[in-house]
Amino acid sequence: MDFNGQRVLVVGGSSGIGAAAAAAFAARGAKVVIASRSADKLAAAAREIGTPVETLTLDITNDDNVQRVLESAGEFDHVVISAAQTPSGPVRGLELADAYRAMDSKFWGAYRVARAARIRPGGSLTLVSGFLSVRPSKSSVLQGAINAALESLGRGLALELSPVRVNTVSPGLIATPLWSKLDVGAREAMYEGAAARLPARRVGQPEDVANAIVYLAATPYATGSTVLVDGGGAIA
């Protein structure tokens, strides 16, 4: 898994799974570019990675911004899309404006980037979905539907963009800053409860998902795939 000299864009690379993926590529010699809406978060993530990393301020919900920024960014060998802000809740409780915003961020955001990013032939595009696509939750119906749509998009793009390879990684519960709004006690209780239910007997870390992202980018025979990294959550 040597990416020496290859150029990799990680959209959503300022935190969580995206930051872990950026660090994993950088450790393997890639020239990494991380993108997100917050210049401050990008700068902090770049310092954390340690090796020289480029940054791009990118708003995946803005058509013109995505097109303009990615047109000027040049070609990449690999692109990873991990950015999303998805308000959650039951269908009859979640405001429609929030539902539209969730779809616009995670699904249409990935669609915009896939449409605008320039990827060299033989390179790869990797999307990040989530195991709710195959294991629905009655309190997160929309998130499951968005993830399923994203995985279907990945399979279709694998045909349309060939010989660029397109795959999806589907995480389960991952300990990321997404859960930082919970107080420490509630968060730890949630993690402990999930670990007790999962066959893997642990909660995932961002690096677990990053390993799968790197594997798919490095494997020239992998395309049109969805790889679950969920501790067995889809079967538990």
Buried (B, 14 or more C-beta within 10 A) or exposed (E): EEBEEBBBBBBBBBBBBBBBBBBBBBBBBBBBBBBBBEEEBBBBBBEEBEBEBBBBEBBBBBEEBBEEBBEEBEEBBBBBBBBBBBBBBEEEEBEEEBBEBBBBBBBBBBBBBBEBBBBBEEBBBBBBBBBBBBBBEEEBBBBBBBBBBBBBBBBEBBEEBEEBBBBBBBBBBBBBEBBEEEEEEEBEEBBEEBBEEBEBEBBBBBEBBBBBBBBBBBBEEBBBBBBBBBBBBBEE
